[in-house]
Amino acid sequence: MGLSIALVGCGAMGSALLKGWLTLPDTKERFANFWVIVPHREKVEPFLKDPRIGWISSPEQLSQTPDVILFAVKPYHLAEILPQYKTFETLFISVASGKPLSFYETYLSPSSVFVRAMPNTPLSVHQGTIAFLSKVSLDPQNKQMVENCFRGMGFFFWVNSDDDLDKVTALTGSGPAYVFYMIESFAQAAEALGFSKEISLQMAISTFEGASIYVQQSGQSPKSLRAQVTSPQGTTAEAIKVLERGDLYHLMEEAVKAAYKRAKELAHEG
Ligand SMILES: NC(=O)c1ccc[n+]([C@@H]2O[C@H](COP(=O)([O-])OP(=O)(O)OC[C@H]3O[C@@H](n4cnc5c(N)ncnc54)[C@H](OP(=O)(O)O)[C@@H]3O)[C@@H](O)[C@H]2O)c1
């Protein structure tokens, strides 16, 4: 019998999760049904053609307790939303940034099991990175249920503290946006050299995609692959000099630290 999941929130992350779940090769065996709990129906509309999906506007409309209730809402909405789930005894997962495990304990039933997760949107195409955190080590059945929700959606791993999860938030949670930004800037550089918008974007995407797959499959470090294509006095060397003048290493470190600091601040907001 497949899992029943209640998904609370269907914005960027909630809909990425749904797309990922619905397109897994074994989706029909793995997932029996989904309730999407959001105030308005429009966001869920595109998914409703799948008979396993139902829209409800509040948890009171749930006809049974789901195997998993997953929160994909903004951290500042949690204090208003969580009390509505106090009577449910089930496995809860929250993908919200910043709020520590202790925050959820004050709202949810003590007999529930709670897991924080930090996914990213590429899981919608099964290329995500997902980290999990639970307070105590989970019993094998619950651990398996958590992993069952995400298996096949990308690379996943467990971390040991809220602090680690905040670091993951700054790295892989926000990370796709850093890469989208780089793809954007690469495409803009191609357009500045006179290529069409369409070809420029395609060149940017295939260069990032090709380089990522190559670094993964070659078994070599990105640094050594970079050295192999950077001959002294060549074209690449000229470009790398410009990137080094901008201190890309330092810039990325500062960006990730800023996101990590923001994740810490979110713990105390809302
Ligand atoms: N986006 C990412 O890349 C990413 C990555 C990792 C983690 N996260 C985490 O995922 C969470 C959601 O982020 P997001 O980017 O998906 O935000 P979002 O696009 O703003 O989506 C939030 C969703 O919550 C719904 N919502 C608002 N009030 C609600 C309520 N009372 N009950 C049920 N649903 C309610 C919204 O519905 P309406 O639109 O109808 O208001 C919307 O569907 C955040 O906590 C974020 O930290 C996001």
The ligand as an SDF file (V2000), in Angstrom:
LIG
                    3D

 48 52  0  0  0  0  0  0  0  0999 V2000
   12.0580   27.7650   -2.9680 N   0  0  0  0  0  0  0  0  0  0  0  0
   13.1610   27.0890   -2.6790 C   0  0  0  0  0  0  0  0  0  0  0  0
   14.0750   26.9410   -3.4990 O   0  0  0  0  0  0  0  0  0  0  0  0
   13.3230   26.4660   -1.3140 C   0  0  0  0  0  0  0  0  0  0  0  0
   14.4470   25.6370   -1.0620 C   0  0  0  0  0  0  0  0  0  0  0  0
   14.5310   25.0210    0.1800 C   0  0  0  0  0  0  0  0  0  0  0  0
   13.5680   25.2500    1.1630 C   0  0  0  0  0  0  0  0  0  0  0  0
   12.5340   26.0920    0.8850 N   0  0  0  0  0  0  0  0  0  0  0  0
   11.5390   26.3400    1.9450 C   0  0  0  0  0  0  0  0  0  0  0  0
   10.2740   25.9430    1.4690 O   0  0  0  0  0  0  0  0  0  0  0  0
    9.2780   26.7630    2.0950 C   0  0  0  0  0  0  0  0  0  0  0  0
    8.3330   27.2660    1.0130 C   0  0  0  0  0  0  0  0  0  0  0  0
    9.0700   28.1040    0.1450 O   0  0  0  0  0  0  0  0  0  0  0  0
    8.5230   28.4850   -1.2860 P   0  0  0  0  0  0  0  0  0  0  0  0
    9.6550   29.0870   -2.0190 O   0  0  0  0  0  0  0  0  0  0  0  0
    7.7920   27.3210   -1.8730 O   0  0  0  0  0  0  0  0  0  0  0  0
    7.4630   29.6230   -0.8810 O   0  0  0  0  0  0  0  0  0  0  0  0
    6.2110   30.1180   -1.7290 P   0  0  0  0  0  0  0  0  0  0  0  0
    6.4780   29.9290   -3.1770 O   0  0  0  0  0  0  0  0  0  0  0  0
    5.8570   31.4610   -1.2110 O   0  0  0  0  0  0  0  0  0  0  0  0
    5.0360   29.0950   -1.3120 O   0  0  0  0  0  0  0  0  0  0  0  0
    4.4210   29.1260   -0.0530 C   0  0  0  0  0  0  0  0  0  0  0  0
    3.1290   28.3570   -0.1360 C   0  0  0  0  0  0  0  0  0  0  0  0
    2.5110   28.3860    1.1450 O   0  0  0  0  0  0  0  0  0  0  0  0
    1.1230   28.6260    0.9520 C   0  0  0  0  0  0  0  0  0  0  0  0
    0.4840   29.1230    2.1670 N   0  0  0  0  0  0  0  0  0  0  0  0
    0.4570   30.3690    2.6730 C   0  0  0  0  0  0  0  0  0  0  0  0
   -0.2900   30.3950    3.7990 N   0  0  0  0  0  0  0  0  0  0  0  0
   -0.7340   29.1160    3.9950 C   0  0  0  0  0  0  0  0  0  0  0  0
   -1.5590   28.4910    4.9600 C   0  0  0  0  0  0  0  0  0  0  0  0
   -2.0740   29.1790    5.9710 N   0  0  0  0  0  0  0  0  0  0  0  0
   -1.8000   27.1600    4.8480 N   0  0  0  0  0  0  0  0  0  0  0  0
   -1.2820   26.4540    3.8300 C   0  0  0  0  0  0  0  0  0  0  0  0
   -0.4970   26.9950    2.8730 N   0  0  0  0  0  0  0  0  0  0  0  0
   -0.2370   28.3070    2.9650 C   0  0  0  0  0  0  0  0  0  0  0  0
    1.1000   29.6290   -0.1800 C   0  0  0  0  0  0  0  0  0  0  0  0
   -0.1950   29.7030   -0.7460 O   0  0  0  0  0  0  0  0  0  0  0  0
   -0.6280   31.0760   -1.5000 P   0  0  0  0  0  0  0  0  0  0  0  0
    0.3080   31.2640   -2.6350 O   0  0  0  0  0  0  0  0  0  0  0  0
   -2.0370   30.7950   -1.9140 O   0  0  0  0  0  0  0  0  0  0  0  0
   -0.5170   32.1660   -0.4640 O   0  0  0  0  0  0  0  0  0  0  0  0
    2.1040   28.9470   -1.1200 C   0  0  0  0  0  0  0  0  0  0  0  0
    1.5050   27.8930   -1.8300 O   0  0  0  0  0  0  0  0  0  0  0  0
    9.9920   27.8960    2.8240 C   0  0  0  0  0  0  0  0  0  0  0  0
    9.9290   27.6830    4.2120 O   0  0  0  0  0  0  0  0  0  0  0  0
   11.4080   27.8160    2.3160 C   0  0  0  0  0  0  0  0  0  0  0  0
   12.3220   28.1590    3.3340 O   0  0  0  0  0  0  0  0  0  0  0  0
   12.3650   26.6970   -0.3280 C   0  0  0  0  0  0  0  0  0  0  0  0
  1  2  1  0
  2  3  2  0
  2  4  1  0
  4  5  1  0
  4 48  2  0
  5  6  2  0
  6  7  1  0
  7  8  2  0
  8  9  1  0
  8 48  1  0
  9 10  1  0
  9 46  1  0
 10 11  1  0
 11 12  1  0
 11 44  1  0
 12 13  1  0
 13 14  1  0
 14 15  2  0
 14 16  1  0
 14 17  1  0
 17 18  1  0
 18 19  2  0
 18 20  1  0
 18 21  1  0
 21 22  1  0
 22 23  1  0
 23 24  1  0
 23 42  1  0
 24 25  1  0
 25 26  1  0
 25 36  1  0
 26 27  1  0
 26 35  1  0
 27 28  2  0
 28 29  1  0
 29 30  1  0
 29 35  2  0
 30 31  1  0
 30 32  2  0
 32 33  1  0
 33 34  2  0
 34 35  1  0
 36 37  1  0
 36 42  1  0
 37 38  1  0
 38 39  2  0
 38 40  1  0
 38 41  1  0
 42 43  1  0
 44 45  1  0
 44 46  1  0
 46 47  1  0
M  CHG  2   8   1  16  -1
M  END
$$$$
